[in-house]
Amino acid sequence: MTALDEIKIGGLGASRKRVEDQRFIRGKGNYTDDIVLPGMLHMEILRSPLAHARIVSIDTSRAWQIPGVHLVLTGEMMATRNLAWMPTLSYDTQAVLATDKVRFQGQEVACVIADDPYIAKDACEAIDVEYEPLPPIVNPEQALADGAPVIRDDKEGQDSNVIYNWEVGDAAGTERAFAEADTISRLRLHYPRSHPSPIECCGSIADFNRATSKLTVYMTTQAPHIIRAAVALVAELPEHMIRIISPDIGGGFGNKVPVYPGYVCSILASILLERPVKWIEDKTGNLISTGFARDIYLDGELALRNDGKILGVRMHVDSDHGAFFSDAQPSKFKIGLLHSAFACYNIPAGRITARGTYTNKAPGGVAYRCSFRVTEAMFFQERMIQAAAQDLGMDQAAFRRINLVSDDQFPFRTPFGFLTDSGQYGKCLDVGLRAVGYEDFRKQQAEAKARGRLLGLGISTMTEPLGAGNSREYDILGIKMFDSADLKVHMTGKAILRTGAKTQGQGHETTWAQIVAHELGIPAEDVVVEEGDTDTAPFGMGTYASRSTPVAGAAVAMVSRKIRAKARKLAAHLLEVSEEDVEWELGRFYVRSAPDRGVTIQECAMAAYSNMPDGMEPGLENTAYYDPPNLTWPFAVYIVTVEVDPETGVWDVLNMVAVDDCGVRINPMIVEGQIMGGLTEAYAMANMQFITFDAEGNCVGSNYMDYLLPTAWETPGYELHSEVVTPSPHHPIGAKGIGECAAVGGPAAFVNAVMDAIADTGVRNIDMPLLPDRVWEAITKRHDVSGAPPVRSDD
Ligand code: CDP
């Protein structure tokens, strides 16, 4: 016997087909809305039509009279149970149902629980709410203006709309860098509000059983254990009597991390009625009230030497958080990991000041397919880099090459204090430039220009911190960020693996089994993976911020190694040699001096239940909790070429090249799928997605007629490159996260390409989305086009 062929057993590097797709493509997925429980009632939410108003009265009497209505909940009723407000994941409070004021359009005002959702919806319309309108505030500039109404007048001591002022970096060093600069490049940008808009909306089914006192909640959550902790704390229920089950999820992208009022109301309703209560958000509810991201303004400056060296970076950001500060992010950082900006560049000094404001918009700041604000960080970074190269009159690629961190500088301390782990940035850039035919394109561009055609090329180079913890620095409300895996190998060598992560389409059921196959030689098809049930899965922080592979994936490797260590003892017993004389090759232990004498991992599994040595605990199962020593730092180069039509402002993508180095790829096919999905979201953001608010605070973009998702028809083709592989030195299998890189780094590549095409107009910026009318206006009027008024720093 010899070692197994790793690819054949579906180990690392196998492009194994996704096992979960067997049920998805047959229509056999089991989503929250598919679940029907006996006696189940349905909940609908009445939402505020106004962005800012005092509630004068709520009259529910007509709603109660509608046949089939079981319960009408208002803020006043919630308050009697101390549930009108709930804590957020960022140490703020959020109204569950409004009592004093409504603070954004779409805010939850009342709920009806009825026999079916239609009765519940009709009854919502029968609730009479009298509002006294207040002036709405829709951006930080208005929020900070003298005399602006204080949105959060419910909070003692809150006498303005400022939530926080936060800063990071080296103020004195940065000032020195700017004093020494030959040139200072400045750019003001707005990263507009966007929405993860998963196809499946949020929802929950709460099922409180009075006989057992057990509360079971089926829900669309990316972080079931965090929700269990939140329910225990908010509803003051004993944690062991709460079971959160997250069934199949139809896309999360960060939208399904926070705790939403609908969850809380359905739980209370089930406790009061002692019947299961289902709440499924509709699409408009999803788009106007849950899970907003971005909405942040930048004043950015780079201190430059005329030879192209960046000496320092200064950024001031104003973040529009909406009415409640409910960002789901590591508690230590007020503005997520925005300070991961410029991590791939060798810049001696940097400083960021950040200010958060309340506005009359739904709470924002979810980590929409990103590691807590890194999307904004990388977008600002790459737009600033392009503008700086232009200001110096330097070639875009050459400017990056001068400043990128070189291979021998790792581990590298970034300008804002992170330690990046590994990378080959220059090599990735070379691969990308070669693939896109950089020099040839520049010639074509010049020729086209002579004939009045506008061609452009945009580059985005970025590294992203993926895999929070470590637990020393990363926690959410004091709960440390680590993750877990639990592996049970049955006597026949088949296994069940459970982790604290929760897949939402990323393919964990496929890839985690591949890690087990790699570590133990058990074929991946013999390993079933389960996630999302707090009664069976080990405690974990869930899936967001591409933390699954860096943390839960590492835990899978570590628990497999624990199993292997015990299997080695069993092998020694079966082979009648000492443990030191036993060697391992994939799937098999053998005697060092007699390689033909061996036992398979399956034979060891059988022995664990039928023939263990004296004194050994029976069974072959274990749990690992993994606290990562550092984040993983994948690197990517995205290069886009476009043609802009000067008559209409329409721009078409000619070519898009993506070079992603995410270390060891567990499943190359899944990795490519993740990259393509991310690039498509990036394209949507840059090209068409537009969710904004009018002066009255009405949400524009609250349906898929206005908030556009690119279909296969609009989506450009992508050329993906995988030849650069820099394993993470601290991850047990050398893997780095990949889920969000393309969504994070992609938008700047598209925007940079369009800006490059129109560079001769002198226009420095067009805010996303680069809609044809905005591009056309910029070209014809030769001025920057912003989506919203920028906010200046106080500094
Ligand atoms: O946390 P999330 O699952 O969203 O992101 P991720 O950890 O980057 O993983 C996304 C998917 O890509 C998972 O199925 C991973 O196992 C897979 N992956 C991979 O095959 N190889 C990598 N180096 C990274 C991720």
Residues whose N, C-alpha, C, O or C-beta is under 5 A from the ligand:
A	BS01	CDP	Q506 G507 H508 T511 T543 Y544 S546 R547 S548 T549 P550 C662 G663 V664 R665 I666 N667 I670 V671 A735 K736 G737 I738 G739
